[in-house]
Amino acid sequence: MTQITTQLYQSPVGNLVLGSLEDKLCLCNWQNKKNKAAVEKRLTKHLGGPLIEGRNATLNLAIKQLDEYFNKQRTEFELPLILAGTDFQKQIWQALQTIPYGQTVSYLELAKKLG
């Protein structure tokens, strides 16, 4: 049965829940975010299977890269991702990934870019 493996990551700015399916990261969300249940429902709807706490190579790599990022040793992440959502959500997430490190983009700029 398909399952999403999750693990808590204690970052310097708050706790994150990381999740992976097979060898791809599918979740990186604040532990105490109000929409946690909605995010988990979306993941199970699009990816199937329950969320189970555990560890694996994908989550270990994500933690390593997050540690490097917070220690100012990394500006880009190199993780395979699964974007689990509607076509519109995926389009937004893909656009967000193109914003260079250290730069910001307003919602208006992003909306104009996406048409």
All heavy atoms as an XYZ file, in Angstrom:
917
protein
N       0.839     -1.189      0.000
C       0.000      0.000      0.000
C       0.881      1.249      0.000
O       1.904      1.303      0.656
C      -0.903     -0.011      1.231
C      -1.748      1.231      1.332
S      -3.150      1.005      2.407
C      -2.690      1.994      3.793
N       0.464      2.254     -0.726
C       1.161      3.526     -0.782
C       1.042      4.232      0.563
O      -0.030      4.258      1.156
C       0.530      4.420     -1.864
O       0.607      3.749     -3.109
C       1.238      5.745     -1.965
N       2.159      4.796      1.020
C       2.097      5.605      2.229
C       3.049      6.773      2.098
O       4.058      6.699      1.424
C       2.422      4.793      3.476
C       3.885      4.430      3.630
C       4.134      3.672      4.915
O       3.337      2.851      5.326
N       5.264      3.918      5.534
N       2.687      7.861      2.756
C       3.509      9.059      2.785
C       4.244      9.051      4.113
O       3.621      9.054      5.175
C       2.638     10.314      2.640
C       1.913     10.282      1.287
C       3.478     11.575      2.791
C       0.766     11.247      1.177
N       5.562      9.000      4.048
C       6.375      8.978      5.262
C       6.622     10.410      5.707
O       7.044     11.251      4.912
C       7.715      8.265      5.006
O       7.446      6.961      4.486
C       8.526      8.137      6.282
N       6.358     10.701      6.980
C       6.527     12.056      7.501
C       7.523     12.077      8.650
O       7.702     11.078      9.353
C       5.193     12.648      7.998
O       4.718     11.885      9.100
C       4.157     12.686      6.891
N       8.154     13.227      8.805
C       9.121     13.409      9.887
C       9.121     14.878     10.289
O       9.026     15.766      9.441
C      10.506     12.984      9.410
C      11.572     13.071     10.477
C      12.913     12.535      9.985
O      13.011     11.893      8.948
N      13.947     12.801     10.746
N       9.260     15.137     11.574
C       9.346     16.496     12.089
C      10.769     17.015     11.937
O      11.735     16.290     12.193
C       8.941     16.518     13.569
C       8.861     17.890     14.221
C       7.741     18.717     13.595
C       8.617     17.738     15.714
N      10.890     18.263     11.476
C      12.189     18.920     11.365
C      12.137     20.192     12.195
O      11.278     21.049     11.981
C      12.517     19.258      9.902
C      13.745     20.103      9.749
C      15.013     19.576      9.957
C      13.648     21.443      9.404
C      16.150     20.357      9.824
C      14.782     22.229      9.260
C      16.028     21.679      9.481
O      17.164     22.461      9.347
N      13.058     20.314     13.149
C      13.103     21.488     14.010
C      14.048     22.507     13.389
O      15.264     22.413     13.543
C      13.540     21.096     15.409
C      12.543     20.177     16.087
C      12.982     19.730     17.462
O      14.106     19.923     17.880
N      12.063     19.113     18.182
N      13.473     23.491     12.700
C      14.276     24.529     12.063
C      14.489     25.671     13.057
O      13.775     25.769     14.064
C      13.579     25.054     10.808
O      12.655     26.076     11.125
N      15.422     26.557     12.763
C      15.639     27.709     13.645
C      14.451     28.670     13.696
O      14.377     29.503     14.586
C      16.853     28.409     13.029
C      17.494     27.420     12.137
C      16.427     26.472     11.707
N      13.524     28.549     12.747
C      12.391     29.468     12.709
C      11.052     28.777     12.989
O      10.002     29.375     12.822
C      12.338     30.224     11.352
C      13.508     31.172     11.220
C      12.299     29.259     10.190
N      11.093     27.535     13.412
C       9.877     26.812     13.751
C       9.902     25.392     13.216
O      10.708     25.051     12.347
N       9.024     24.566     13.736
C       8.978     23.158     13.353
C       8.263     22.970     12.017
O       7.200     23.545     11.786
C       8.274     22.331     14.422
C       9.080     22.262     15.698
O      10.289     22.455     15.699
N       8.417     21.974     16.796
N       8.868     22.145     11.177
C       8.295     21.794      9.880
C       7.973     20.309      9.859
O       8.692     19.508     10.450
C       9.295     22.084      8.753
C       9.650     23.536      8.499
C      10.864     23.627      7.584
C       8.467     24.263      7.896
N       6.914     19.952      9.163
C       6.617     18.552      8.896
C       7.030     18.292      7.455
O       6.584     18.984      6.534
C       5.125     18.228      9.082
C       4.843     16.775      8.732
C       4.689     18.532     10.504
N       7.914     17.330      7.273
C       8.377     16.937      5.950
C       7.719     15.614      5.602
O       7.496     14.770      6.477
C       9.893     16.769      5.941
C      10.712     17.967      6.401
C      12.188     17.601      6.442
C      10.463     19.168      5.515
N       7.419     15.423      4.326
C       6.823     14.171      3.899
C       7.366     13.741      2.558
O       7.705     14.563      1.715
N       7.463     12.423      2.389
C       7.941     11.898      1.107
C       7.095     10.710      0.691
O       6.554      9.979      1.518
C       9.409     11.490      1.192
O       9.564     10.362      2.007
N       7.017     10.555     -0.603
C       6.387      9.400     -1.207
C       7.420      8.802     -2.139
O       7.928      9.498     -3.020
C       5.133      9.790     -1.987
C       4.422      8.662     -2.717
C       3.888      7.630     -1.726
C       3.289      9.208     -3.560
N       7.750      7.535     -1.882
C       8.818      6.862     -2.616
C      10.099      7.695     -2.481
O      10.550      7.907     -1.382
C       8.393      6.587     -4.055
C       7.182      5.664     -4.126
C       6.541      5.602     -5.488
O       7.007      6.283     -6.417
O       5.552      4.866     -5.619
N      10.629      8.237     -3.553
C      11.893      8.973     -3.449
C      11.729     10.461     -3.747
O      12.662     11.127     -4.161
C      12.937      8.362     -4.386
C      12.515      8.447     -5.849
O      11.326      8.726     -6.108
O      13.368      8.238     -6.719
N      10.512     11.001     -3.489
C      10.248     12.410     -3.778
C       9.629     13.105     -2.573
O       8.792     12.530     -1.876
C       9.334     12.543     -4.989
C       9.990     12.034     -6.252
C       9.100     12.204     -7.439
C       9.850     11.683     -8.660
N       8.996     11.166     -9.666
N      10.022     14.346     -2.363
C       9.456     15.153     -1.294
C       8.074     15.638     -1.733
O       7.918     16.163     -2.838
C      10.369     16.345     -0.997
C      10.057     17.127      0.277
C      10.429     16.292      1.503
C      10.815     18.439      0.292
N       7.077     15.470     -0.882
C       5.724     15.898     -1.225
C       5.129     16.839     -0.178
O       4.021     17.341     -0.363
C       4.808     14.693     -1.419
S       4.588     13.673      0.047
N       5.868     17.077      0.897
C       5.331     17.898      1.982
C       6.451     18.623      2.701
O       7.464     18.023      3.062
C       4.574     17.010      2.981
C       4.075     17.644      4.273
C       3.023     18.709      3.981
C       3.498     16.580      5.195
N       6.260     19.915      2.889
C       7.100     20.738      3.750
C       6.183     21.847      4.251
O       5.882     22.793      3.536
C       8.302     21.306      2.984
S       9.406     22.281      4.030
N       5.684     21.678      5.475
C       4.656     22.565      5.998
C       4.935     22.846      7.470
O       5.489     22.005      8.171
C       3.278     21.907      5.839
C       2.130     22.874      5.967
O       2.261     24.059      5.694
N       0.979     22.368      6.375
N       4.543     24.011      7.925
C       4.709     24.331      9.337
C       3.875     23.380     10.174
O       2.723     23.090      9.839
C       4.299     25.777      9.614
C       5.141     26.755      8.867
C       4.769     27.523      7.813
C       6.528     27.038      9.088
N       5.836     28.265      7.363
C       6.926     27.992      8.129
C       7.480     26.568      9.996
C       8.219     28.488      8.063
C       8.764     27.071      9.926
C       9.122     28.021      8.981
N       4.439     22.907     11.254
C       3.769     21.922     12.108
C       2.449     22.462     12.664
O       1.466     21.734     12.745
C       4.681     21.511     13.260
C       4.058     20.493     14.193
C       4.931     20.186     15.401
O       5.754     20.994     15.802
N       4.760     19.008     15.963
N       2.414     23.714     13.054
C       1.233     24.273     13.716
C       0.392     25.157     12.805
O      -0.379     25.974     13.285
C       1.657     25.055     14.964
C       2.304     24.152     15.995
O       1.863     23.025     16.197
N       3.353     24.619     16.621
N       0.539     24.989     11.503
C      -0.228     25.808     10.566
C      -1.707     25.433     10.651
O      -2.063     24.262     10.776
C       0.298     25.615      9.150
C      -0.219     26.649      8.195
C       0.583     26.674      6.931
C       0.045     27.773      6.043
N       0.788     27.893      4.828
N      -2.577     26.429     10.561
C      -4.013     26.196     10.725
C      -4.595     25.274      9.666
O      -5.555     24.576      9.924
C      -4.759     27.530     10.724
C      -4.503     28.359     11.956
C      -5.283     29.644     11.929
C      -4.964     30.474     13.164
N      -5.680     31.738     13.193
N      -4.004     25.271      8.452
C      -4.573     24.456      7.375
C      -3.958     23.062      7.299
O      -4.064     22.393      6.274
C      -4.420     25.164      6.032
C      -2.982     25.167      5.535
O      -2.037     25.001      6.304
N      -2.809     25.365      4.241
N      -3.361     22.603      8.366
C      -2.679     21.305      8.375
C      -3.595     20.167      7.915
O      -3.204     19.343      7.085
C      -2.151     21.029      9.784
C      -1.412     19.727      9.924
C      -0.922     19.535     11.350
C      -0.289     18.178     11.526
N       0.153     17.941     12.887
N      -4.814     20.127      8.405
C      -5.736     19.056      8.032
C      -6.079     19.119      6.544
O      -6.156     18.085      5.875
C      -7.006     19.124      8.875
N      -6.252     20.321      6.013
C      -6.569     20.472      4.591
C      -5.399     20.023      3.725
O      -5.596     19.378      2.682
C      -6.933     21.921      4.282
N      -4.186     20.323      4.152
C      -2.996     19.904      3.403
C      -2.897     18.377      3.400
O      -2.659     17.763      2.356
C      -1.717     20.546      3.984
C      -0.463     19.923      3.394
C      -1.729     22.054      3.749
N      -3.083     17.773      4.547
C      -3.020     16.316      4.641
C      -4.118     15.659      3.805
O      -3.881     14.649      3.134
C      -3.095     15.872      6.099
C      -1.846     16.252      6.876
C      -1.894     15.906      8.350
O      -2.922     15.357      8.818
O      -0.910     16.186      9.052
N      -5.316     16.243      3.793
C      -6.418     15.709      2.990
C      -6.068     15.797      1.502
O      -6.326     14.862      0.739
C      -7.702     16.483      3.293
C      -8.909     15.972      2.556
C     -10.157     16.752      2.953
C     -11.366     16.249      2.185
N     -12.575     16.989      2.550
N      -5.479     16.914      1.071
C      -5.084     17.085     -0.327
C      -4.039     16.052     -0.716
O      -4.101     15.444     -1.787
C      -4.557     18.498     -0.569
C      -4.081     18.733     -1.989
C      -3.677     20.173     -2.263
N      -2.926     20.825     -1.214
C      -1.618     20.657     -0.990
N      -0.915     19.836     -1.744
N      -1.010     21.316     -0.025
N      -3.075     15.823      0.165
C      -2.033     14.835     -0.130
C      -2.607     13.437     -0.288
O      -2.273     12.725     -1.238
C      -0.969     14.834      0.967
C      -0.001     16.002      0.967
C       0.892     15.939      2.193
C       0.827     16.030     -0.296
N      -3.468     13.037      0.631
C      -4.021     11.690      0.533
C      -4.949     11.569     -0.672
O      -5.012     10.515     -1.302
C      -4.745     11.276      1.828
O      -5.755     12.236      2.138
C      -3.773     11.181      2.990
N      -5.646     12.643     -1.024
C      -6.531     12.618     -2.197
C      -5.724     12.420     -3.482
O      -6.083     11.611     -4.331
C      -7.335     13.914     -2.282
C      -8.177     14.028     -3.534
C      -8.866     15.374     -3.612
C      -9.607     15.516     -4.939
N     -10.194     16.845     -5.094
N      -4.644     13.181     -3.631
C      -3.873     13.156     -4.876
C      -2.823     12.045     -4.925
O      -2.457     11.596     -6.006
C      -3.206     14.514     -5.117
C      -4.179     15.596     -5.474
N      -4.633     15.806     -6.751
C      -4.805     16.513     -4.698
C      -5.485     16.811     -6.760
N      -5.609     17.256     -5.528
N      -2.333     11.634     -3.767
C      -1.252     10.653     -3.753
C      -1.669      9.299     -3.199
O      -0.966      8.312     -3.369
C      -0.057     11.190     -2.947
C       0.541     12.510     -3.441
C       1.683     12.942     -2.535
C       0.988     12.406     -4.881
N      -2.781      9.251     -2.500
C      -3.242      8.003     -1.898
C      -2.454      7.655     -0.654
O      -1.402      8.208     -0.383
N      -2.977      6.776      0.108
C      -2.257      6.275      1.276
C      -2.263      7.217      2.452
O      -2.461      8.411      2.316
N      -2.035      6.681      3.620
C      -2.008      7.466      4.850
C      -0.644      8.129      5.076
O       0.340      7.790      4.425
C      -2.254      6.409      5.931
C      -1.617      5.181      5.359
C      -1.867      5.250      3.874
N      -0.620      9.067      6.000
C       0.627      9.684      6.442
C       1.121      8.908      7.655
O       0.403      8.772      8.647
C       0.412     11.149      6.810
C       0.389     12.140      5.648
C      -0.813     11.971      4.766
C       0.474     13.560      6.164
N       2.337      8.388      7.573
C       2.930      7.563      8.623
C       4.270      8.164      9.031
O       5.103      8.446      8.168
C       3.172      6.113      8.118
C       1.896      5.509      7.536
C       3.771      5.241      9.203
C       0.806      5.244      8.533
N       4.480      8.347     10.333
C       5.766      8.863     10.794
C       6.864      7.839     10.552
O       6.664      6.643     10.741
C       5.700      9.210     12.285
C       4.893     10.464     12.569
C       4.969     10.865     14.029
O       6.074     10.840     14.603
O       3.902     11.193     14.587
N       8.014      8.339     10.119
C       9.148      7.464      9.868
C      10.321      8.251      9.301
O      10.316      9.472      9.287
N      11.296      7.508      8.848
C      12.501      8.115      8.267
C      12.828      7.372      6.979
O      12.544      6.196      6.852
C      13.683      8.004      9.223
C      13.503      8.765     10.510
C      14.682      8.526     11.460
N      14.460      9.213     12.702
C      14.976     10.403     13.007
N      15.753     11.022     12.156
N      14.713     10.971     14.168
N      13.438      8.102      6.050
C      13.935      7.469      4.833
C      14.996      8.368      4.190
O      15.259      9.474      4.670
C      12.790      7.124      3.862
C      12.030      8.336      3.391
O      12.587      9.414      3.215
N      10.738      8.161      3.176
N      15.598      7.894      3.125
C      16.699      8.618      2.490
C      16.258      9.980      1.953
O      17.009     10.955      2.029
C      17.300      7.770      1.372
N      15.050     10.056      1.435
C      14.563     11.331      0.894
C      14.421     12.371      1.995
O      14.836     13.518      1.840
C      13.218     11.127      0.170
O      13.404     10.173     -0.873
C      12.694     12.423     -0.410
N      13.853     11.978      3.116
C      13.700     12.911      4.233
C      15.055     13.277      4.821
O      15.282     14.440      5.197
C      12.771     12.319      5.296
C      11.328     12.090      4.837
C      10.516     11.439      5.944
C      10.687     13.381      4.377
N      15.972     12.314      4.880
C      17.330     12.620      5.359
C      17.997     13.658      4.461
O      18.670     14.573      4.947
C      18.182     11.353      5.420
C      17.738     10.414      6.520
O      17.051     10.800      7.463
N      18.125      9.153      6.402
N      17.828     13.529      3.146
C      18.407     14.494      2.212
C      17.759     15.865      2.377
O      18.445     16.894      2.364
C      18.244     13.991      0.771
C      18.803     14.900     -0.322
C      20.307     15.119     -0.144
C      18.505     14.297     -1.696
N      16.453     15.892      2.558
C      15.761     17.165      2.767
C      16.269     17.848      4.038
O      16.538     19.056      4.039
C      14.250     16.939      2.852
N      16.442     17.088      5.099
C      16.945     17.649      6.361
C      18.362     18.167      6.187
O      18.694     19.260      6.655
C      16.839     16.599      7.482
C      15.369     16.395      7.850
C      17.668     16.990      8.700
C      15.097     15.209      8.740
N      19.190     17.419      5.504
C      20.572     17.856      5.250
C      20.578     19.184      4.490
O      21.303     20.118      4.855
C      21.322     16.786      4.458
C      22.753     17.145      4.101
C      23.392     16.024      3.273
C      24.832     16.290      2.939
N      25.036     17.384      1.999
N      19.750     19.281      3.458
C      19.723     20.506      2.662
C      19.108     21.671      3.436
O      19.563     22.813      3.316
C      18.994     20.258      1.340
C      19.797     19.358      0.417
C      19.225     19.241     -0.969
O      18.462     20.088     -1.440
N      19.585     18.165     -1.656
N      18.109     21.413      4.259
C      17.554     22.470      5.098
C      18.588     22.956      6.116
O      18.715     24.167      6.351
C      16.288     21.983      5.810
C      15.042     21.903      4.941
C      13.958     21.086      5.636
C      14.533     23.295      4.596
N      19.311     22.024      6.730
C      20.379     22.420      7.653
C      21.393     23.316      6.951
O      21.806     24.351      7.491
C      21.099     21.191      8.225
C      20.309     20.457      9.291
O      19.358     21.048      9.856
O      20.648     19.287      9.565
N      21.797     22.939      5.744
C      22.757     23.738      4.969
C      22.179     25.116      4.657
O      22.874     26.124      4.758
C      23.127     23.012      3.673
C      23.938     21.756      3.896
C      24.090     20.897      2.659
O      23.449     21.173      1.620
O      24.859     19.927      2.735
N      20.908     25.167      4.294
C      20.248     26.442      4.007
C      20.266     27.349      5.234
O      20.644     28.523      5.147
C      18.811     26.188      3.537
C      18.010     27.445      3.371
C      18.135     28.220      2.224
C      17.133     27.869      4.364
C      17.404     29.384      2.068
C      16.402     29.034      4.217
C      16.536     29.791      3.072
O      15.813     30.951      2.934
N      19.867     26.818      6.377
C      19.810     27.641      7.593
C      21.201     28.012      8.107
O      21.341     28.979      8.849
C      18.976     26.948      8.674
C      17.503     26.983      8.392
C      16.792     25.814      8.165
C      16.812     28.182      8.342
C      15.438     25.839      7.898
C      15.454     28.228      8.070
C      14.759     27.054      7.841
N      22.213     27.269      7.706
C      23.604     27.602      8.064
C      24.286     28.440      6.987
O      25.515     28.568      6.986
C      24.399     26.313      8.320
C      24.003     25.664      9.621
O      23.777     26.337     10.619
N      23.888     24.346      9.617
N      23.479     28.976      6.045
C      23.970     29.850      4.966
C      24.980     29.162      4.062
O      25.887     29.794      3.530
C      24.525     31.150      5.537
C      23.507     31.946      6.329
C      24.074     33.249      6.792
C      23.223     34.042      7.723
N      21.868     34.087      7.677
N      24.841     27.854      3.878
C      25.721     27.078      3.010
C      25.017     26.629      1.735
O      25.628     25.971      0.899
C      26.242     25.843      3.757
C      27.023     26.179      4.999
C      27.270     24.960      5.869
O      26.488     24.014      5.883
N      28.365     24.993      6.614
N      23.742     26.967      1.580
C      22.970     26.519      0.410
C      21.971     27.603      0.035
O      21.325     28.182      0.901
C      22.236     25.217      0.737
C      21.293     24.739     -0.354
C      20.637     23.410     -0.002
N      21.616     22.332     -0.065
C      21.970     21.700     -1.182
N      21.460     22.059     -2.339
N      22.847     20.723     -1.140
N      21.853     27.853     -1.283
C      20.867     28.816     -1.769
C      19.851     28.172     -2.711
O      18.865     28.805     -3.067
C      21.546     29.990     -2.496
O      22.307     29.480     -3.595
C      22.450     30.770     -1.549
N      20.096     26.947     -3.119
C      19.165     26.218     -3.979
C      19.003     24.795     -3.454
O      19.965     24.192     -2.991
C      19.686     26.149     -5.418
C      19.727     27.490     -6.115
C      20.182     27.378     -7.562
O      20.121     26.268     -8.132
O      20.603     28.403     -8.112
N      17.789     24.297     -3.567
C      17.521     22.933     -3.126
C      17.558     21.993     -4.327
O      17.153     22.357     -5.424
C      16.161     22.854     -2.429
C      16.169     23.549     -1.095
C      15.871     24.893     -0.999
C      16.507     22.856      0.050
C      15.890     25.544      0.222
C      16.537     23.495      1.282
C      16.239     24.836      1.360
N      18.067     20.807     -4.092
C      18.169     19.785     -5.131
C      17.449     18.535     -4.649
O      18.071     17.559     -4.247
C      19.639     19.500     -5.430
C      20.387     20.724     -5.931
C      21.895     20.572     -5.873
O      22.381     19.568     -5.310
O      22.579     21.461     -6.375
N      16.141     18.624     -4.664
C      15.301     17.513     -4.207
C      14.244     17.220     -5.264
O      13.618     18.134     -5.787
C      14.576     17.892     -2.912
C      15.419     18.074     -1.673
C      14.633     18.820     -0.611
C      15.857     16.723     -1.150
N      14.023     15.962     -5.562
C      12.902     15.638     -6.444
C      11.595     15.889     -5.702
O      11.474     15.546     -4.526
C      13.107     14.154     -6.754
C      13.941     13.628     -5.641
C      14.764     14.777     -5.129
N      10.646     16.522     -6.373
C       9.384     16.897     -5.739
C       8.202     16.225     -6.416
O       8.227     15.963     -7.621
C       9.175     18.416     -5.834
C      10.250     19.314     -5.240
C       9.906     20.774     -5.518
C      10.414     19.069     -3.763
N       7.170     16.005     -5.626
C       5.850     15.665     -6.146
C       4.948     16.831     -5.770
O       4.814     17.153     -4.585
C       5.272     14.378     -5.514
C       6.108     13.176     -5.856
C       3.831     14.176     -5.975
C       5.624     11.900     -5.186
N       4.360     17.471     -6.745
C       3.425     18.564     -6.489
C       2.019     17.982     -6.518
O       1.508     17.626     -7.577
C       3.592     19.659     -7.537
C       5.000     20.264     -7.639
C       5.049     21.305     -8.747
C       5.443     20.850     -6.310
N       1.422     17.857     -5.357
C       0.110     17.215     -5.231
C      -0.957     18.272     -5.032
O      -1.124     18.805     -3.944
C       0.126     16.234     -4.058
N      -1.659     18.581     -6.113
C      -2.711     19.582     -6.037
C      -3.408     19.723     -7.370
O      -3.208     18.917     -8.282
N      -4.203     20.763     -7.478
C      -4.895     21.039     -8.733
C      -3.882     21.548     -9.758
O      -2.756     21.928     -9.408
C      -5.981     22.109     -8.530
O      -5.342     23.346     -8.176
C      -6.992     21.694     -7.461
N      -4.301     21.609    -11.002
C      -3.409     22.131    -12.044
C      -3.011     23.576    -11.729
O      -1.866     23.968    -11.932
C      -4.077     22.060    -13.422
C      -4.190     20.635    -13.942
O      -3.450     19.747    -13.444
O      -5.010     20.405    -14.845
N      -3.962     24.369    -11.216
C      -3.666     25.754    -10.855
C      -2.631     25.825     -9.731
O      -1.675     26.596     -9.805
C      -4.951     26.487    -10.444
C      -4.712     27.894     -9.984
C      -4.368     28.889    -10.892
C      -4.820     28.222     -8.646
C      -4.135     30.192    -10.463
C      -4.592     29.526     -8.212
C      -4.253     30.513     -9.123
N      -2.806     25.005     -8.698
C      -1.841     24.990     -7.597
C      -0.453     24.610     -8.103
O       0.539     25.235     -7.735
C      -2.289     24.010     -6.513
C      -3.473     24.494     -5.710
C      -4.014     23.418     -4.790
O      -4.149     22.257     -5.171
N      -4.337     23.808     -3.558
N      -0.387     23.606     -8.946
C       0.899     23.173     -9.489
C       1.563     24.283    -10.294
O       2.777     24.486    -10.220
C       0.723     21.928    -10.357
C       0.361     20.686     -9.572
C       0.112     19.521    -10.504
C      -0.384     18.299     -9.774
N      -0.664     17.186    -10.692
N       0.768     25.018    -11.058
C       1.296     26.129    -11.852
C       1.910     27.197    -10.929
O       2.996     27.711    -11.197
C       0.173     26.729    -12.699
C       0.611     27.825    -13.633
C      -0.550     28.409    -14.427
O      -1.721     28.213    -14.105
N      -0.221     29.147    -15.464
N       1.232     27.501     -9.847
C       1.740     28.491     -8.887
C       3.030     27.985     -8.237
O       4.025     28.707     -8.147
C       0.693     28.796     -7.795
C      -0.572     29.403     -8.399
C       1.273     29.686     -6.696
C      -0.381     30.739     -9.057
N       3.037     26.743     -7.778
C       4.214     26.186     -7.106
C       5.417     26.141     -8.045
O       6.545     26.399     -7.625
C       3.913     24.804     -6.544
C       2.885     24.807     -5.451
C       2.662     25.795     -4.529
C       1.932     23.795     -5.180
N       1.628     25.441     -3.707
C       1.158     24.224     -4.073
C       1.646     22.563     -5.746
C       0.134     23.470     -3.527
C       0.623     21.802     -5.207
C      -0.126     22.250     -4.106
N       5.180     25.816     -9.319
C       6.278     25.803    -10.280
C       6.821     27.214    -10.496
O       8.033     27.416    -10.592
C       5.830     25.173    -11.601
C       5.631     23.677    -11.476
C       4.898     23.054    -12.650
O       4.233     23.744    -13.420
N       5.013     21.743    -12.776
N       5.935     28.212    -10.543
C       6.377     29.594    -10.699
C       7.169     30.059     -9.479
O       8.179     30.765     -9.613
C       5.173     30.507    -10.931
N       6.743     29.662     -8.295
C       7.466     30.047     -7.075
C       8.899     29.503     -7.077
O       9.815     30.143     -6.567
C       6.721     29.555     -5.833
C       5.397     30.260     -5.527
C       4.668     29.540     -4.398
C       5.623     31.722     -5.193
N       9.089     28.350     -7.678
C      10.418     27.735     -7.725
C      11.390     28.504     -8.627
O      12.592     28.283     -8.548
C      10.314     26.286     -8.205
C       9.632     25.379     -7.200
C       9.498     23.974     -7.734
O      10.490     23.339     -8.057
N       8.270     23.485     -7.827
N      10.881     29.400     -9.455
C      11.755     30.154    -10.358
C      12.259     31.453     -9.745
O      13.089     32.133    -10.344
C      11.036     30.481    -11.689
O       9.970     31.406    -11.436
C      10.507     29.218    -12.350
N      11.771     31.809     -8.569
C      12.211     33.054     -7.917
C      13.615     32.831     -7.356
O      13.829     31.939     -6.534
C      11.242     33.471     -6.789
C       9.830     33.666     -7.347
C      11.743     34.740     -6.094
C       8.756     33.819     -6.291
N      14.580     33.631     -7.801
C      15.960     33.437     -7.336
C      16.119     33.695     -5.841
O      15.382     34.492     -5.247
C      16.755     34.465     -8.145
C      15.885     34.815     -9.303
C      14.473     34.667     -8.820
N      17.100     33.042     -5.264
C      17.435     33.211     -3.847
C      17.662     34.692     -3.557
O      18.322     35.401     -4.308
C      18.702     32.414     -3.532
C      19.202     32.613     -2.121
C      18.634     31.925     -1.068
C      20.246     33.494     -1.854
C      19.091     32.097      0.229
C      20.708     33.672     -0.556
C      20.120     32.976      0.479
O      20.570     33.155      1.769
N      17.090     35.167     -2.464
C      17.299     36.538     -2.023
C      16.395     37.557     -2.690
O      16.466     38.734     -2.369
N      15.546     37.122     -3.609
C      14.640     38.046     -4.284
C      13.208     37.775     -3.838
O      12.886     36.686     -3.360
C      14.758     37.903     -5.798
C      16.109     38.355     -6.322
C      16.157     38.356     -7.837
O      15.137     38.331     -8.515
N      17.357     38.389     -8.374
N      12.379     38.773     -4.010
C      10.963     38.618     -3.688
C      10.128     38.961     -4.909
O      10.575     39.689     -5.792
C      10.545     39.535     -2.522
O      10.808     40.887     -2.884
C      11.295     39.179     -1.244
N       8.923     38.432     -4.931
C       7.964     38.714     -5.991
C       6.612     38.897     -5.313
O       6.224     38.095     -4.460
C       7.902     37.542     -7.003
C       6.796     37.748     -8.012
C       9.237     37.375     -7.712
N       5.898     39.947     -5.686
C       4.574     40.179     -5.097
C       3.563     39.221     -5.731
O       3.796     38.648     -6.803
C       4.138     41.624     -5.332
O       3.827     41.824     -6.705
N       2.428     39.082     -5.058
C       1.359     38.265     -5.626
C       0.918     38.832     -6.976
O       0.619     38.081     -7.899
C       0.161     38.184     -4.672
C       0.409     37.309     -3.477
C       0.418     37.833     -2.193
C       0.628     35.941     -3.632
C       0.637     37.025     -1.091
C       0.858     35.124     -2.533
C       0.856     35.674     -1.270
O       1.074     34.874     -0.191
N       0.882     40.167     -7.084
C       0.495     40.803     -8.346
C       1.481     40.463     -9.460
O       1.061     40.102    -10.570
C       0.392     42.322     -8.171
C       0.031     43.114     -9.424
C      -1.327     42.677     -9.980
C       0.038     44.593     -9.119
N       2.773     40.562     -9.177
C       3.784     40.213    -10.180
C       3.651     38.761    -10.616
O       3.741     38.445    -11.802
C       5.200     40.433     -9.618
C       5.576     41.880     -9.420
C       6.926     41.991     -8.719
O       6.946     41.803     -7.489
O       7.930     42.256     -9.420
N       3.440     37.886     -9.657
C       3.293     36.462     -9.965
C       2.043     36.224    -10.817
O       2.093     35.478    -11.803
C       3.229     35.648     -8.674
C       3.226     34.146     -8.811
C       4.512     33.642     -9.477
C       3.079     33.489     -7.450
N       0.952     36.884    -10.461
C      -0.294     36.730    -11.219
C      -0.118     37.214    -12.658
O      -0.574     36.562    -13.602
C      -1.429     37.490    -10.538
N       0.564     38.352    -12.839
C       0.805     38.866    -14.185
C       1.692     37.901    -14.987
O       1.451     37.681    -16.175
C       1.467     40.234    -14.126
C       0.509     41.330    -13.705
C       1.208     42.676    -13.655
C       0.252     43.781    -13.254
N       0.932     45.088    -13.149
N       2.685     37.354    -14.338
C       3.579     36.412    -15.000
C       2.825     35.177    -15.506
O       3.110     34.639    -16.571
C       4.703     35.993    -14.045
C       5.701     35.038    -14.626
C       6.794     34.692    -13.614
C       7.754     33.682    -14.193
N       8.809     33.325    -13.250
N       1.845     34.744    -14.715
C       1.076     33.555    -15.064
C      -0.125     33.852    -15.973
O      -0.785     32.935    -16.433
C       0.603     32.843    -13.796
C       1.716     32.281    -12.922
C       1.157     31.753    -11.618
C       2.470     31.199    -13.657
N      -0.367     35.130    -16.197
C      -1.458     35.507    -17.097
C      -2.802     35.455    -16.433
O      -3.809     35.183    -17.016
